Structures are given as structure tokens and as C-alpha cells.
Amino acid sequence: MPSFLSNFYEKAKNKEIVAGYTLISMAVFLNILFGYFAMIFAFYLSFFEWDYIGKMHFVGLRNFEIMFRDLIRGMKGAPYLLSPFYTGLKNTLLYTLIVVPTQTILAIILAAFANQKIKGQQFFKVSYFLPATTSSVIISLIFIWLFMRNGFINYVLVHVIPGFHPIDWIHDRRYLLYAISLVAIWGTSGHFMVSFLAAMQAIPREIYEAAMLDGAGPIRRFIYITIPMLRPMIVYVVVMGLIGALQMFDLAWVMAGPSGGPGGAGYTIAMDIYNEAFARIRPGVAVAKSWFLFAIIFTTTYLFQRRFGRAIR
């Protein structure tokens, strides 16, 4: 060991500090390399035209101009092929509005059931959480079979709803995004259920006992005690859900394909960024769109936390 390191180690009041810095040094280095450096390089690249092989050519704000032209064409009613970024933005926002509230409410309900002292409680907990441990690609492939015209979901609906006709969920642009949203809700609710369950179990039992003495029933206790005590966790789950939903890529890529399915009904912003970078070979435009997506995520989460973040404090 070099002398200056040896002296520093010997002079340290607490040798655990040195060991701690040593253990986290690699993680910090990798975070700087693949996190902060990547962001700085991405910002730099957004002002250049590059094909990964030749020289980089400075183009100023042209990459951002291409992006905004796409948005303007889409708002004027241009077809999907002429405005893929606008289509991806519209689908992503609709997907977020469907998934985030639904998965949050469903996770609270599942956690409430899992928190009850009933027979088979552990089995239900594992069953709820199982989708969160499964690869999203595998989940997508399974649900593609389930959503087929002659698949299990249509089979159940035909026998449950009188007069129901089978729907081609994957190949019908009217239903594709809703099918993807349903798969996402099924796959993420169990993960957030665990978070809500931990928060529920941390609520003091004395509060519930006092409410029971005052004559409050299960529903009133849930509405006036459980939900208010869960507010910090609700804020956390919604923020994490927003971040994940706005970056949705894997489910749509597998279920709808690289082009987003019929009419781009399953096309998302993340898919357009990927296609821009690796299919159209325009990394500068892809980075510009990435920064636009980052601005949406940052603004949305900031405003939500500013409005409801008092619950955390």
C-alpha cells in the first residue's frame, strides 16, 4: 500500500470510514460513467448529426426542430408514418392515464386483502407478487396467446357476456393499447402491493382499536384511517408509476412490434427514440427526443410531488 494511503488509513478516527469508501468507490465510478457522463454526452450529441461511423457534424438546434415538426404535423392530423413521435406521445400519455391510477388502486385493494388474518394468507401474498418476478417479455408472449381471437380471454368473455363476439385484441387498433395497459397493470400491481402492505403493517394497531371502540366499521376504518396513513406511500407509488409508464417500452415492443402495431396504436415515445437511434440512424434526433421525454417526466413528477408531497414531510 502506498505510504500516503497508509498514513490516511492510520490517522482515520474510524477505520470503517475507509472501508466504506472503498466498497462504494466502484459503484460511484460506474454511476458517474454510465449516469452523469452519459447525460452530458447525450446533451452534447443532441446538437450534432452522426451515423456512429463518420465524423460528427454540428447542426445546432436542427434535431430539436425535426422533433417539433413531427409534433406539429401530428397535431394537424398527419398520419402515423409522418408523425411517429406525436403518435408515441399521445399513446404514452393515454397509457399513463390508464395504468397509473388503476395499478395504484388495485395495489391498495390487494394489500388490504393480504393484510387480513385469513387462511392461506401467505399463498395469496406470493400469488399477488409472482407477476413482478416474471420477465416482461415472457409475460407479453403469454398474453399475446391469451388475447388471440380464439384465446382464453375471448373464450371467457363469450361465456360470461351474452351476445359477446370475440375481439382481435392485438391486431385491432381500437383495443391494442388497452390490452397492453391491462398486461402492465397485472404485472406491476403486485410489486406495489408489497409496498402498501408494508405501510399498512406499520400503522399502529391502537388507532384501529380506538376507532372500533367508537363504533367505526371496517369500511370507515379503511377510509378514515388506512387511506390517510398511506398517503406518503401513495405519493411514492404514483411517482414511481408515472416514471415507469412514461418510459414504457418492453411490453409494447413485444406485443405490438417495432412499428407499434396497426396504425401505430401501440407505439410509444420510448419505441420512437429506439427506432430513431438504431433504425433511422439519427442518434442526434433520438437524444433530442430523449431530453423532451426527460422534461415531461421531470415536470410531471415535480408538480405531483409539489402538490401532494406534504404527505411525505
Secondary structure, DSSP 4 states (H G I P E B T S, - for coil): --HHHHHHHHH-S-HHHHHHHHHHHHHHHHHIIIIIHHHHHHHHHTTEE--SSS--EE-TTHHHHHHHHHHHHHHTT--GGG-HHHHHHHHHHHHHHHHHHHHHHHHHHHHHHHTS--TTHHHHHHHHHGGGGS-HHHHHHHHHHHTSTTSHHHHHHHHHSTT-----TTT-TTTHHHHHHHHHHHHHHHHHHHHHHHHHHTS-HHHHHHHHHTT--HHHHIIIIIHHHTHHHHHHHHHHHHHHHHT--HHHHHHHTTTTSGGGTT--HHHHHHHHHHTS--HHHHHHHHHHHHHHHHHHHHHHHHHHGGGT-
